[in-house]
Amino acid sequence: MNHQAERDRRAKAYSYRAYRRRVQQAQAMAQRVQLAVVAGAALVLAILVAASL
């Protein structure tokens, strides 16, 4: 029984690590998307300003 508990604990620790990694990847992805959106908005704004001159 103790062996089973140890295995459960190890599996939980592993899944927690995997979950943390997934969360970090998602955050990095969100940051990249945000950066792309901001860059795109700046580009559109620059084009509009250039067109209006």
C-alpha positions as CSV (number, residue, x, y, z in Angstrom):
1,M,0.0,0.0,0.0
2,N,2.8,2.4,0.9
3,H,4.4,1.7,-2.5
4,Q,1.1,2.7,-4.2
5,A,1.0,5.9,-2.2
6,E,4.6,6.7,-3.2
7,R,3.7,6.1,-6.9
8,D,0.6,8.3,-6.6
9,R,2.7,11.1,-5.0
10,R,5.3,10.9,-7.8
11,A,2.6,10.9,-10.5
12,K,1.0,14.0,-8.8
13,A,4.3,15.8,-8.6
14,Y,5.0,15.0,-12.3
15,S,1.5,16.1,-13.5
16,Y,1.9,19.3,-11.4
17,R,5.2,20.0,-13.1
18,A,3.7,19.4,-16.5
19,Y,0.8,21.6,-15.7
20,R,3.1,24.4,-14.6
21,R,5.1,24.1,-17.8
22,R,1.9,24.2,-19.8
23,V,0.8,27.4,-18.0
24,Q,4.2,29.0,-18.6
25,Q,4.0,28.2,-22.3
26,A,0.5,29.6,-22.5
27,Q,1.6,32.8,-20.8
28,A,4.6,33.1,-23.2
29,M,2.2,32.6,-26.1
30,A,-0.2,35.2,-24.8
31,Q,2.6,37.7,-24.4
32,R,3.7,37.0,-28.0
33,V,0.1,37.4,-29.3
34,Q,-0.2,40.7,-27.3
35,L,3.0,42.0,-28.7
36,A,1.9,41.1,-32.3
37,V,-1.5,42.9,-31.7
38,V,0.3,46.0,-30.4
39,A,2.7,46.0,-33.3
40,G,-0.1,45.5,-35.8
41,A,-2.1,48.4,-34.2
42,A,1.0,50.6,-34.3
43,L,1.4,49.7,-38.0
44,V,-2.2,50.5,-38.8
45,L,-2.0,53.8,-36.9
46,A,1.2,54.7,-38.8
47,I,-0.4,53.9,-42.1
48,L,-3.5,56.0,-41.2
49,V,-1.3,58.9,-40.2
50,A,0.8,58.7,-43.3
51,A,-2.4,58.4,-45.5
52,S,-4.0,61.5,-43.8
53,L,-0.9,63.7,-44.4
